[in-house]
């Protein structure tokens, strides 16, 4: 896809959102079913079905997805798509590009072993490895705009309001 094709693709969507801002709103949703035989949850989406469980450093066997990895994978997906779209819009060609995300955490926090150890991933690094003839200024702009428009990057940078609740399911259980 080239820049003009991208503009044509997005033009009617942008026009709709300018005329009807409420049409741009979207409720993202994910559901999972806790598995009774192990500390895992079955996640089913329109694109995949998988079991998520404990990371090996927290007692898992390494056969199930880890939520920390999934978080980083969502950043890879979002940043990769955003980088590709911005590069297309800027007409910055590349022969190849790879997205790498690394995150550091200390499992003593989640296992309750050290109060000074944070629970979660504390440092996340996003890197693009690009084979291109683009100049340094173009790449700097490409990175800046990717950061600006990447939903997951911005969500992690400025965390959303977060709440949690527990509700009783209807008799007989409920389906996600």
C-alpha positions as CSV (number, residue, x, y, z in Angstrom):
1,X,0.0,0.0,0.0
2,X,1.3,3.5,-0.8
3,X,0.5,6.8,0.9
4,X,-2.3,7.7,-1.5
5,X,-4.0,4.3,-1.1
6,X,-3.8,4.7,2.7
7,X,-5.3,8.2,2.5
8,X,-8.2,6.9,0.3
9,X,-8.8,4.1,2.7
10,X,-9.0,6.3,5.7
11,X,-10.6,9.4,4.2
12,X,-14.2,8.3,4.6
13,X,-13.5,7.1,8.2
14,X,-11.9,10.4,9.1
15,X,-14.8,12.3,7.5
16,X,-17.4,10.3,9.5
17,X,-15.5,10.9,12.8
18,X,-15.2,14.6,12.1
19,X,-19.0,14.8,11.5
20,X,-20.0,12.3,14.2
21,X,-17.3,12.2,16.9
22,X,-19.3,9.6,18.9
23,X,-18.9,7.2,16.0
24,X,-15.2,7.0,16.8
25,X,-15.7,5.6,20.2
26,X,-15.2,1.9,20.7
27,X,-15.5,-0.4,23.7
28,X,-12.6,-2.9,23.6
29,X,-13.4,-6.1,25.4
30,X,-11.7,-9.3,26.3
31,X,-13.0,-12.3,28.3
32,X,-11.6,-15.5,29.8
33,X,-12.9,-18.5,31.6
34,X,-10.9,-19.7,34.7
35,X,-9.9,-23.3,34.4
36,X,-10.9,-25.4,37.5
37,X,-8.0,-27.8,37.3
38,X,-5.0,-25.4,37.3
39,X,-4.2,-21.7,37.9
40,X,-5.0,-20.7,34.3
41,X,-7.5,-18.9,32.2
42,X,-8.8,-19.7,28.7
43,X,-8.8,-16.6,26.6
44,X,-11.0,-16.7,23.4
45,X,-11.0,-13.9,20.9
46,X,-12.1,-13.5,17.4
47,X,-8.5,-14.3,16.3
48,X,-7.2,-17.0,18.7
49,X,-7.9,-19.3,21.6
50,X,-5.2,-20.0,24.2
51,X,-4.7,-20.7,27.8
52,X,-2.8,-18.2,29.9
53,X,-1.1,-19.3,33.1
54,X,1.8,-18.8,35.4
55,X,5.2,-17.8,34.1
56,X,7.9,-20.4,34.7
57,X,9.5,-18.0,37.2
58,X,6.2,-18.1,39.2
59,X,5.7,-21.8,39.0
60,X,4.3,-22.3,35.5
61,X,5.5,-25.1,33.2
62,X,6.1,-22.8,30.2
63,X,3.3,-24.4,28.1
64,X,0.8,-21.6,28.6
65,X,0.9,-17.9,27.5
66,X,2.2,-15.5,30.2
67,X,0.3,-12.2,30.7
68,X,3.6,-10.3,30.8
69,X,4.5,-11.7,27.4
70,X,1.1,-11.0,26.1
71,X,1.3,-7.3,27.2
72,X,4.6,-6.9,25.3
73,X,3.2,-8.7,22.3
74,X,0.3,-6.3,22.2
75,X,2.9,-3.5,22.1
76,X,4.8,-5.2,19.3
77,X,1.6,-5.6,17.3
78,X,0.4,-2.0,17.8
79,X,3.7,-0.3,17.4
80,X,4.5,-2.4,14.3
81,X,1.2,-1.5,12.6
82,X,1.6,2.1,13.6
83,X,5.2,2.3,12.4
84,X,4.2,0.7,9.1
85,X,1.2,3.1,8.6
86,X,3.3,6.2,9.5
87,X,6.1,5.0,7.2
88,X,3.6,4.6,4.4
89,X,2.0,8.0,5.0
90,X,5.5,9.6,5.1
91,X,6.6,7.6,2.0
92,X,9.6,6.3,3.9
93,X,10.5,3.0,2.3
94,X,12.3,0.2,4.1
95,X,13.6,-3.2,2.9
96,X,12.9,-4.8,6.2
97,X,11.8,-3.8,9.7
98,X,11.5,-5.7,12.9
99,X,9.9,-4.6,16.2
100,X,11.5,-5.7,19.4
101,X,10.1,-5.1,22.9
102,X,11.8,-6.1,26.1
103,X,10.5,-5.7,29.6
104,X,12.1,-6.2,33.0
105,X,10.4,-7.3,36.1
106,X,11.2,-8.9,39.5
107,X,9.1,-12.0,40.4
108,X,9.8,-11.5,44.1
109,X,7.1,-8.8,43.9
110,X,4.3,-10.9,42.5
111,X,5.3,-13.8,44.8
112,X,5.1,-11.6,47.9
113,X,8.8,-12.2,48.8
114,X,10.0,-8.6,48.9
115,X,8.0,-5.5,49.6
116,X,10.5,-3.3,47.8
117,X,10.2,-5.4,44.6
118,X,7.5,-4.0,42.3
119,X,4.7,-6.2,41.1
120,X,4.8,-6.1,37.3
121,X,7.0,-5.0,34.5
122,X,9.0,-1.9,35.5
123,X,11.0,-1.1,32.4
124,X,9.9,-1.5,28.8
125,X,12.0,-0.8,25.8
126,X,10.7,-0.6,22.3
127,X,13.1,-0.8,19.4
128,X,12.7,-0.8,15.6
129,X,15.5,-2.5,13.6
130,X,15.1,-1.0,10.1
131,X,17.0,-1.6,6.8
132,X,16.3,1.6,5.0
133,X,18.0,4.5,3.1
134,X,15.9,7.0,5.0
135,X,17.8,9.8,6.7
136,X,18.2,10.2,10.5
137,X,15.8,13.1,10.5
138,X,13.1,11.0,8.8
139,X,13.6,8.1,11.1
140,X,13.4,10.4,14.2
141,X,10.1,11.8,12.9
142,X,8.9,8.3,12.1
143,X,9.7,7.2,15.6
144,X,8.1,10.3,17.2
145,X,4.9,9.9,15.2
146,X,4.8,6.1,15.9
147,X,5.0,6.9,19.7
148,X,2.3,9.5,19.4
149,X,-0.2,7.4,17.5
150,X,0.4,3.9,18.9
151,X,-2.6,3.1,21.2
152,X,-0.7,0.6,23.4
153,X,2.4,2.8,23.7
154,X,0.2,5.8,24.8
155,X,-1.9,3.6,27.1
156,X,1.3,2.4,28.9
157,X,2.8,5.9,28.9
158,X,-0.3,7.5,30.5
159,X,-2.2,4.7,32.3
160,X,-6.0,4.8,32.0
161,X,-8.3,4.9,35.0
162,X,-8.5,1.4,36.2
163,X,-11.1,-0.4,38.4
164,X,-11.9,-3.9,39.4
165,X,-15.0,-5.6,40.8
166,X,-16.4,-9.0,41.5
167,X,-20.0,-9.9,40.7
168,X,-22.0,-13.0,41.4
169,X,-22.8,-15.0,38.2
170,X,-26.4,-16.0,37.5
171,X,-27.3,-19.5,38.7
172,X,-25.7,-22.1,36.5
173,X,-22.7,-19.8,35.7
174,X,-22.2,-17.5,32.8
175,X,-20.5,-17.6,29.5
176,X,-18.0,-14.9,28.5
